[in-house]
Amino acid sequence: MRSHEKEILTKTKKKKKHSIIIDIIFIVLSIFSSIYLIYNLLLLGPIEKILRYVLIGIICLFDFLLILNLFRKKKKKNMKKVIKRFCLLLLIIAYFVIGYNINIISGILGNMNKKYITTSSSLVTLKDNELDKVEEIRGAKIAIGNNAEDTESYIIPREIIDKYSLDKDNEIIEYEDYQSMIRDLYNGTVMYVFLPTNYVSIYGQMEEYETLEDDTKILTSLTKEETKQEMGLLGSSKDISEPFTILLLGLDSKTDGIKNADSFNGDAMILVTFNPKTLTATMLSIPRDTYVPISCFPNNTENKITHAASRGTKCVIDTIQNFFGIDIDYYAKINFTGLVDLVDALGGIDVDVPFALCEQDSLRRWGNNTVYIEKGLQHLNGEQALALSRNRKKDTKNHKKCGSKYLQGTRNDFVRGQNQQLVVKGLVNAAKKIDKISTVYDILDTISNNMDTNMSRGNILSFYNIAKDIMLSSHNNSDDLVTIKKLYLAGADQMIYDERSNLVLYNYIPNGESKELIIKAMKENLGLVKSETTKTFAYSIENTYSSNTIGRYPKSGTKLYNLLPNFTSYSKVEADAWALKNDFTIVYKEVESTKYEEGKIISQSYHEKKRLDLCSDKKITLEIVVKPKSSTTDKEDEESTDKNKNDKQLEKNNNDRI
């Protein structure tokens, strides 16, 4: 009997010990899961701080009570204890699941700010050059950049030159810009050039280099990684709760992701100011051909703003800051191809399309892949949204194949910028319909893969408070959650000679008054200057009211540059009159020619359309045709011979009369 009791006692002790071990495991798991959840809740930074701290307190208190309850000496029924353990297990799983999802989202948001910027340079030659091995290059002229501090155009090329000892048997020539390199590669002045690895994406869209991809090949490439701090691209320390500026930069490539180079084609540049207190934004699309001083060019030489993008993100930011006098707090560089996935993840966007259009698909294919969009309010998928954002022409052979219906309306870079704003607005309005966590993940993955920004994770998370204010205000306005003031940089077209490409290129000259109106509107939204309230408002029921686009209709005209004319169409008198009017000195160089009539101007030392203010000596040499001396002498001899013959004949006639 005692033996049996002893056995029962032993079993009881074992069960109790086993129960204690299970309780300890639950306690450890509970504490670990709580710590994991609390850690991830702290990663949310500015999001609902008070609410999160209250939640953390509740978690700690709840865990304490559950643990205390498990160790109470009061006898419990086994079933009741099992239920409590099961509830605690569910809580532990919930903590891990919630913490894991917060961690994943936080990680994705943090990845939007790429720690390193990739810079890549390649040695490029023409495809008809049969030599494919870099180490065999001998007796050639090789072009590199001349800025010893620039990673892409000088530092990386120098490393390649040293690796293959290219400076021993070849001539290394330094250039100020890539366009001059490409030009001289085509004309045979140099045989090899160092260009950004994505040079086709940057320059292949330009009319003068449309066949660049087919004409050239890469022999070797080298890539380096630098931090944003090293490249001077750290974001502002400004809190998102205060008004801020952000520059949206569109990178248009054939593939997803942002890889291989900091330089890009600069097709889309949208400068946004946002006031979170008033939920008001200003949005300015800067046409790619806008003629402005480029900060990274020698002496801030004026050029198309898209050419600043070919020198990297910092060059674009500095150029825009200097031109508008507005500090840019943050930038977001977005691969347009990722727009397809983003729009599709949102289930499409609603856009009032201004005209019917057809365009290439995301892989730049026509034919069966052509994307068609009808005019009017449309629900666009990803491919259509990208096509609307890209479209700026209607005069190519492929566009004309679509039919006259899709060729209506004005198409240019500014109109494309306006269309891009419509797409951005559609994205903002579609975001409020998100109701699935899977959709959030899809959107975040797409954005993370196709975007680079200098906003910190804390900055990005701060948008939660803005989004909350937007959602709360959406009850009053279901369509426009944010008031967007459209800005328009008015200007005029002008063809100007470009020293780099040695071509006369189209440029968009910004209007001075329009620029000032835009700056004023941006500064008002940022709270830098006091906003002026409109005291009068006129409205007619007969006319449809539309909001004013700031800067679109300046009262004063755009001041164009004075350019050199084509003197080959001038007479000498006309050329002299022009020189007198413009305070220029003309030096005539006489050229003997039988091909042109005497007095014809056949060439000029400065290219036509060159800016007069860039002709520092205000002096130009013109070649003017004079009669060849040999021709003149022969003619005089012929005239002398004829005169003698006539004299002799006259003398003979006189003698006959006598």
C-alpha positions in Angstrom: 0.0 0.0 0.0 2.7 2.3 0.9 4.5 1.4 -2.3 1.4 2.2 -4.3 1.0 5.6 -2.6 4.7 6.3 -3.2 4.2 5.6 -6.9 1.2 7.9 -7.0 3.2 10.6 -5.3 6.1 10.2 -7.6 3.8 10.5 -10.7 2.1 13.5 -9.2 5.5 15.2 -8.7 6.5 14.4 -12.2 3.2 15.8 -13.6 3.7 18.9 -11.5 7.3 19.3 -12.7 6.2 18.7 -16.3 3.5 21.4 -15.8 6.0 23.8 -14.4 8.3 23.3 -17.4 5.5 23.9 -19.8 4.6 27.1 -17.9 8.2 28.2 -18.1 8.2 27.6 -21.8 5.0 29.7 -22.2 6.5 32.4 -20.0 9.7 32.6 -22.1 7.7 32.6 -25.4 5.4 35.2 -24.0 8.2 37.5 -22.9 10.1 37.0 -26.2 7.1 37.6 -28.4 6.2 40.7 -26.3 9.7 42.1 -26.6 9.7 41.4 -30.4 6.3 43.2 -30.8 7.4 46.1 -28.6 10.7 46.5 -30.5 8.8 46.6 -33.9 6.2 49.0 -32.5 9.1 51.3 -31.5 10.3 51.2 -35.2 7.1 53.1 -36.2 8.7 56.3 -34.9 6.2 59.2 -35.4 3.1 57.1 -35.9 0.6 57.5 -33.0 3.2 57.7 -30.3 0.8 58.0 -27.4 -1.4 55.2 -28.7 1.7 53.0 -29.2 3.0 53.7 -25.7 -0.4 52.9 -24.2 -0.5 49.7 -26.2 3.0 48.7 -25.0 1.9 49.3 -21.4 -1.2 47.1 -21.9 1.0 44.3 -23.4 3.4 44.4 -20.4 0.5 44.4 -17.9 -1.4 41.7 -19.8 1.7 39.4 -19.9 2.3 40.0 -16.2 -1.3 39.1 -15.2 -1.2 35.9 -17.4 2.1 34.8 -16.0 1.0 35.5 -12.4 -2.2 33.6 -13.0 -0.3 30.5 -14.2 1.8 30.4 -11.0 -1.0 30.9 -8.6 -1.0 28.1 -6.0 -4.7 27.8 -6.1 -5.7 24.4 -7.5 -6.8 24.6 -11.0 -8.7 22.1 -13.1 -6.6 20.7 -15.8 -9.1 21.7 -18.5 -9.2 25.3 -17.3 -5.4 25.5 -17.3 -5.3 24.0 -20.8 -7.7 26.7 -22.1 -5.5 29.5 -20.5 -2.4 28.0 -22.1 -4.2 27.9 -25.4 -5.3 31.5 -25.1 -1.7 32.5 -24.2 -0.4 30.5 -27.2 -2.8 32.4 -29.5 -1.6 35.7 -28.0 2.0 34.7 -28.5 1.3 33.9 -32.2 -0.6 37.2 -32.6 2.4 39.1 -31.2 4.8 37.4 -33.6 2.5 37.9 -36.6 1.9 41.6 -35.9 5.5 42.2 -35.1 6.6 40.4 -38.2 4.3 42.4 -40.5 5.4 45.7 -38.9 9.1 44.6 -39.4 8.5 43.7 -43.0 6.8 47.0 -43.8 9.4 49.0 -41.9 12.2 47.2 -43.8 10.6 47.9 -47.1 10.2 51.6 -46.3 13.8 51.8 -45.1 14.9 50.2 -48.4 13.4 53.1 -50.3 16.3 55.1 -49.1 19.1 53.2 -50.9 22.2 53.4 -48.7 24.6 53.4 -51.7 24.4 55.1 -55.0 25.8 53.1 -57.9 28.0 54.8 -60.4 29.0 52.9 -63.5 31.2 53.9 -66.5 31.9 52.0 -69.8 34.4 52.1 -72.5 32.4 52.5 -75.7 33.3 52.3 -79.4 31.5 52.0 -82.7 30.2 48.6 -83.7 32.2 48.5 -87.0 35.4 48.6 -84.9 36.4 44.9 -85.1 38.7 45.1 -82.0 36.9 43.7 -79.0 39.7 43.2 -76.4 40.6 46.3 -74.3 44.2 45.2 -73.7 44.9 45.2 -77.4 44.0 48.8 -78.0 47.0 50.6 -79.4 47.6 54.0 -81.1 44.1 55.2 -80.5 42.6 58.4 -79.1 40.4 57.8 -76.0 38.0 60.4 -74.6 37.4 60.9 -70.8 36.0 63.7 -68.7 38.1 66.5 -67.4 36.7 66.8 -63.9 39.1 64.9 -61.6 36.5 64.9 -58.8 33.8 63.3 -60.9 33.5 59.5 -60.2 31.6 58.6 -63.4 33.4 60.6 -66.1 37.0 60.6 -64.6 37.7 58.5 -61.6 36.3 55.2 -62.9 37.7 55.7 -66.4 41.1 56.3 -64.9 40.9 53.1 -63.0 40.1 51.2 -66.2 43.0 53.0 -68.0 45.4 52.0 -65.2 44.1 48.4 -65.2 44.8 47.9 -68.9 47.7 50.4 -69.2 45.8 52.3 -71.9 47.8 55.5 -71.4 51.1 53.9 -72.6 50.3 53.4 -76.3 47.2 55.6 -76.7 46.4 59.3 -76.4 44.0 60.2 -73.6 41.9 63.3 -74.4 39.9 65.1 -71.8 36.4 66.5 -72.6 34.0 68.8 -70.7 30.9 66.8 -71.6 29.6 63.5 -72.9 27.8 64.9 -76.0 31.1 66.2 -77.4 32.6 62.8 -76.9 29.8 61.0 -78.7 30.0 63.6 -81.5 33.7 63.0 -82.0 33.2 59.3 -81.8 30.9 59.5 -84.7 33.1 61.8 -86.8 36.3 59.7 -86.1 38.2 62.3 -84.0 38.4 59.6 -81.2 38.0 55.9 -81.4 36.9 55.2 -77.8 34.9 57.1 -75.3 34.1 56.6 -71.6 30.3 57.0 -71.1 27.8 56.2 -68.3 26.9 52.5 -68.6 23.3 53.5 -69.3 24.3 56.0 -72.0 21.7 54.6 -74.4 18.8 55.4 -72.0 20.2 58.9 -71.5 21.1 59.9 -75.0 19.3 57.4 -77.2 16.0 59.3 -76.9 17.5 62.5 -78.4 16.8 63.0 -82.0 20.5 63.4 -82.9 21.4 60.1 -81.4 18.3 57.9 -82.1 20.5 55.1 -83.6 23.1 55.2 -80.7 22.3 51.7 -79.5 22.6 50.1 -83.0 25.8 52.1 -83.7 27.9 51.4 -80.6 29.1 48.6 -78.3 30.6 48.4 -74.8 34.0 46.8 -74.4 34.3 46.9 -70.6 32.6 48.5 -67.6 33.4 49.2 -64.0 31.0 50.0 -61.2 31.5 51.8 -57.9 29.3 52.4 -54.9 29.2 55.6 -52.9 27.1 56.7 -49.9 24.6 59.5 -50.2 26.7 61.5 -47.7 29.8 61.1 -50.0 27.8 62.4 -52.9 26.2 65.3 -51.0 22.7 63.9 -51.3 21.5 63.6 -47.7 18.0 64.7 -47.1 16.8 67.7 -45.0 16.5 67.4 -41.2 13.1 69.1 -41.6 10.2 67.4 -40.0 7.4 66.3 -42.3 4.9 68.0 -40.1 6.3 71.3 -41.5 5.9 72.5 -45.1 8.5 70.9 -47.4 9.6 70.5 -51.0 10.2 67.3 -52.9 11.6 66.8 -56.4 10.1 63.9 -58.3 12.5 62.6 -61.0 11.3 60.2 -63.6 13.8 57.6 -65.0 12.4 56.1 -68.2 14.0 52.6 -68.9 12.9 49.3 -70.3 13.3 47.3 -67.1 12.1 47.5 -63.5 14.4 48.7 -60.7 16.9 51.5 -60.3 20.4 50.1 -61.1 23.8 50.8 -62.6 24.1 54.6 -62.6 23.2 57.8 -60.8 22.9 59.6 -64.2 19.6 59.3 -66.1 17.6 60.8 -69.0 15.6 63.4 -67.1 12.4 63.0 -69.1 10.2 63.9 -66.1 10.9 66.5 -63.4 8.1 67.5 -61.1 8.8 70.0 -58.3 6.3 69.7 -55.5 5.7 71.9 -52.4 3.4 70.4 -49.7 1.9 72.1 -46.7 0.6 69.4 -44.3 -1.2 71.9 -42.2 -3.5 73.1 -45.1 -3.2 69.8 -47.2 -2.3 72.0 -50.1 0.3 71.2 -52.7 1.8 73.1 -55.7 3.0 71.0 -58.6 5.3 72.2 -61.4 6.3 70.0 -64.3 9.6 71.3 -65.7 9.9 70.6 -69.5 13.0 68.6 -70.3 14.1 71.2 -72.9 13.9 74.2 -70.5 17.0 76.3 -71.1 18.6 77.1 -67.8 22.1 77.5 -66.2 23.4 74.0 -65.4 25.2 74.0 -62.0 27.7 71.3 -62.9 28.7 72.7 -66.2 31.8 75.0 -66.4 30.7 78.6 -65.5 27.1 77.4 -65.1 26.6 77.3 -68.9 23.0 77.3 -70.0 21.6 74.2 -71.6 18.6 71.9 -71.7 17.8 70.9 -68.1 17.6 67.2 -69.2 21.4 67.4 -69.8 21.8 68.1 -66.1 20.3 64.7 -65.4 23.0 63.1 -67.5 25.5 64.3 -64.9 23.6 62.9 -61.9 21.0 63.6 -59.3 22.9 66.3 -57.4 23.5 68.3 -60.6 19.7 68.3 -61.2 18.9 69.3 -57.7 21.5 72.1 -57.6 20.4 73.4 -61.0 16.7 73.6 -60.0 17.5 75.1 -56.6 19.6 77.8 -58.2 17.1 78.6 -60.9 14.0 78.9 -58.7 15.8 80.0 -55.4 13.8 77.3 -53.5 15.6 74.8 -51.3 14.7 71.2 -52.2 14.3 69.2 -49.0 13.9 65.8 -50.5 14.0 63.9 -53.8 12.4 60.7 -55.1 13.8 59.2 -58.2 11.3 56.8 -59.8 11.6 54.3 -62.6 8.6 54.9 -64.8 8.5 51.3 -65.8 7.6 50.5 -62.2 4.5 52.7 -62.7 2.9 49.8 -64.5 3.1 47.5 -61.5 2.1 50.3 -59.1 -1.1 51.2 -61.0 -2.1 47.6 -61.5 -1.5 46.9 -57.7 -4.0 49.7 -57.0 -6.5 48.2 -59.4 -6.1 51.0 -61.9 -6.6 54.8 -61.7 -9.2 57.2 -62.9 -7.9 59.9 -65.2 -9.7 62.5 -67.4 -7.6 62.0 -70.5 -7.4 65.2 -72.6 -7.1 63.5 -76.0 -7.1 60.0 -77.6 -3.6 58.7 -78.0 -1.5 55.7 -79.0 1.9 54.9 -77.7 4.6 52.1 -77.3 4.2 49.7 -74.4 6.6 49.6 -71.4 9.2 47.7 -73.5 9.0 50.3 -76.3 7.2 47.9 -78.7 4.7 48.9 -81.4 2.6 46.7 -83.6 0.4 44.3 -81.6 1.8 45.8 -78.4 0.6 49.3 -79.1 -1.3 50.9 -76.2 -4.5 52.8 -77.1 -6.2 55.3 -74.8 -9.6 57.0 -75.5 -10.4 60.6 -74.7 -12.4 61.5 -71.5 -12.7 60.0 -68.1 -11.0 56.6 -68.3 -10.0 53.9 -65.8 -6.4 53.2 -66.8 -4.4 50.1 -66.2 -0.6 50.2 -65.7 0.4 50.1 -69.4 -2.0 52.9 -70.2 -0.9 55.1 -67.3 2.7 54.7 -68.5 1.7 55.5 -72.1 -0.1 58.7 -71.0 3.0 59.7 -68.9 5.4 59.1 -71.8 3.4 60.5 -74.8 4.8 63.7 -76.3 4.7 63.1 -80.0 2.2 62.2 -82.8 4.4 62.6 -85.9 6.3 59.4 -86.1 5.5 56.7 -88.6 4.2 54.4 -85.8 2.0 57.1 -84.3 0.5 57.8 -87.8 -0.3 54.1 -88.2 -2.8 54.4 -85.3 -5.2 56.5 -87.3 -6.3 60.2 -87.3 -8.5 59.6 -84.2 -5.4 59.2 -82.1 -3.5 62.2 -83.6 -5.7 65.0 -82.2 -4.6 67.6 -79.7 -1.3 69.4 -78.9 1.6 67.1 -78.0 4.9 68.4 -76.5 7.0 68.1 -73.3 4.8 70.5 -71.4 1.6 68.7 -72.2 3.3 65.5 -71.2 4.2 67.1 -67.9 0.5 68.0 -67.4 -0.5 64.4 -68.2 2.0 63.2 -65.6 0.4 65.4 -63.0 -3.0 63.8 -63.9 -1.5 60.4 -63.3 0.0 61.5 -59.9 -3.4 62.9 -58.9 -5.0 59.6 -60.0 -2.6 57.6 -57.8 -3.3 59.8 -54.8 -7.1 59.3 -55.2 -6.8 55.6 -55.8 -4.7 55.1 -52.6 -7.7 55.8 -50.4 -9.5 52.7 -51.7 -6.8 50.3 -50.3 -8.5 47.7 -48.1 -6.2 44.7 -48.1 -2.8 44.1 -46.5 -1.7 42.2 -49.6 -2.3 45.3 -51.7 -0.2 47.3 -49.3 2.6 44.8 -49.6 2.4 44.8 -53.4 2.5 48.6 -53.6 5.4 48.9 -51.1 7.4 46.2 -52.9 6.9 47.9 -56.3 7.8 51.4 -54.9 10.8 50.1 -53.0 12.2 48.3 -56.1 11.6 51.2 -58.4 12.3 54.2 -56.2 15.3 55.8 -54.5 14.9 58.7 -52.1 16.9 60.6 -49.5 14.0 60.6 -47.1 14.7 58.6 -43.9 12.4 55.8 -42.7 11.2 58.2 -40.1 10.4 60.8 -42.7 8.4 58.3 -44.8 6.6 57.0 -41.7 5.6 60.6 -40.9 3.4 60.5 -43.9 1.0 58.4 -41.9 -0.2 61.5 -40.0 -0.7 63.3 -43.3 -2.6 60.3 -44.7 -4.8 60.2 -41.6 -5.6 63.9 -42.0 -6.4 63.3 -45.7 -8.7 60.3 -44.9 -10.5 62.3 -42.2 -11.1 65.1 -44.7 -12.2 62.8 -47.4 -15.7 62.7 -45.8 -16.2 66.2 -47.0 -14.6 65.8 -50.4 -14.6 62.3 -51.9 -12.6 63.2 -55.0 -9.8 65.6 -54.3 -8.2 64.7 -50.9 -5.4 67.2 -51.4 -5.8 70.6 -53.0 -3.3 70.7 -55.8 -2.4 74.0 -57.4 -1.0 73.5 -60.9 1.9 75.7 -61.9 2.9 76.4 -65.5 6.3 77.6 -66.6 5.4 79.7 -69.6 8.1 80.3 -72.3 8.9 80.4 -75.9 10.7 78.1 -78.4 14.1 79.0 -79.8 16.6 77.1 -81.8 20.1 77.7 -80.4 23.5 76.4 -81.5 24.8 73.9 -78.9 28.6 73.9 -78.6 28.7 70.4 -77.2 26.8 68.5 -79.9 27.8 71.0 -82.6 24.1 71.1 -83.6 21.4 73.7 -83.6 18.9 72.3 -81.1 15.4 73.2 -79.9 15.2 74.9 -76.5 12.4 76.2 -74.3 13.2 79.6 -73.0 11.4 80.3 -69.7 9.4 83.5 -69.3 10.8 85.7 -66.5 7.4 86.9 -65.2 6.0 83.3 -65.2 9.0 82.2 -63.2 8.4 84.8 -60.6 4.7 83.9 -60.2 5.7 80.3 -59.7 8.3 81.1 -57.1 5.8 83.3 -55.3 3.2 80.5 -55.2 5.7 78.0 -54.0 6.9 80.3 -51.2 3.4 81.1 -50.1 2.6 77.4 -49.8 5.8 76.8 -47.8 4.9 79.7 -45.5 8.0 81.7 -46.5 6.0 84.7 -47.6 2.6 85.9 -46.7 -0.2 84.7 -48.9 -2.3 87.4 -50.7 -6.0 86.8 -50.5 -8.1 87.4 -53.6 -10.7 90.0 -52.7 -12.9 89.7 -55.8 -14.2 86.8 -57.7 -16.2 86.9 -61.0 -18.4 84.0 -62.1 -20.8 83.6 -65.0 -23.3 80.7 -65.2 -22.7 80.7 -68.9 -19.1 79.8 -68.6 -17.6 76.7 -67.0 -15.3 77.7 -64.2 -11.8 76.2 -64.1 -9.1 76.8 -61.6 -6.3 79.1 -62.6 -3.0 77.6 -63.6 -0.4 79.9 -62.0 2.2 81.2 -64.4 0.5 80.2 -67.6 -0.5 83.6 -68.9 2.2 86.2 -68.0 1.5 89.8 -69.2 5.0 90.3 -70.5 6.6 88.4 -73.3 9.5 86.0 -73.1 12.9 87.5 -73.7 14.7 85.5 -76.3 18.4 85.4 -76.9 20.0 87.5 -79.7 21.6 85.0 -82.1 23.9 85.1 -85.1 22.1 85.0 -88.4 23.0 82.8 -91.4 25.2 85.3 -93.2 25.3 83.2 -96.4 21.9 84.6 -97.2 23.1 88.2 -96.6 24.7 90.6 -99.0 27.8 92.6 -97.9 25.6 95.7 -97.4 23.1 93.7 -95.2 26.0 92.1 -93.2 27.6 95.5 -92.5 24.2 97.0 -91.5 23.7 94.1 -89.0 27.2 94.5 -87.6 26.6 98.2 -87.0 23.2 97.6 -85.3 24.7 94.9 -83.0 28.0 96.5 -82.3 30.0 93.7 -84.0 33.1 93.9 -86.1 33.2 91.9 -89.4 36.4 90.9 -90.9 36.0 89.9 -94.6 38.3 87.2 -95.9 38.4 87.2 -99.7 38.1 83.8 -101.4 38.6 83.3 -105.1 35.9 81.2 -106.6 34.2 80.6 -109.9 31.5 78.5 -108.3 29.7 81.6 -106.7 29.1 85.1 -108.0 31.3 87.9 -106.8 30.3 89.4 -103.4 28.7 86.2 -102.2 29.3 85.3 -98.5 30.0 81.6 -98.3 31.0 80.9 -94.7 31.3 82.4 -91.2 33.7 81.7 -88.3 30.9 81.4 -85.7 28.1 79.0 -86.3 24.6 80.4 -87.1 22.2 80.6 -84.1 25.1 81.0 -81.7 24.3 83.4 -78.9 25.7 86.8 -79.4 26.6 87.2 -75.7 28.8 84.1 -76.0 30.9 85.8 -78.7 33.2 87.5 -76.2 35.3 89.4 -78.8 32.1 90.6 -80.7 34.0 89.9 -83.9 33.2 87.5 -86.8 35.1 86.5 -89.9 33.1 86.1 -93.1 34.4 84.6 -96.3 33.4 86.6 -99.3 33.8 85.6 -103.0 36.1 87.7 -105.3 36.9 86.9 -108.9 40.0 84.7 -109.5 43.0 86.8 -110.7 43.8 84.3 -113.5 40.3 84.7 -114.9 40.4 88.5 -114.7 43.8 88.6 -116.6 42.6 86.3 -119.3 39.5 88.4 -119.8 41.5 91.6 -120.0 43.9 90.0 -122.6 40.9 88.9 -124.6 39.4 92.3 -124.5 42.8 93.8 -125.5 43.2 91.4 -128.4 39.6 92.2 -129.6 40.4 96.0 -129.3 43.5 95.6 -131.4 41.6 93.6 -134.0 38.9 96.3 -134.2 41.5 99.0 -134.5 43.2 97.3 -137.4 39.9 96.6 -139.1 38.9 100.3 -138.7 42.2 101.4 -140.1 41.8 99.1 -143.1 38.3 100.4 -143.8 39.6 104.0 -143.7 42.4 103.2 -146.1 39.9 101.5 -148.5 37.8 104.7 -148.5 40.8 106.8 -149.3 
